């Protein structure tokens, strides 16, 4: 099992993948900045995406 917790800026895009026993890569967490209405100004404080808690 992989668990991701935390926060990040709203820009750029973020992706976290896992791979088990030489199998295919599986996405654990993805964030698409433009699809969420975020751009380069989202690099400034505060953190735009908080409360991340994904497990797979």
Buried (B, 14 or more C-beta within 10 A) or exposed (E): EBEBEEEBBBBBEBEBEBEEEEEEEEEBBEBEBEEBEBEEEBEEEEEBBEEBEBEE
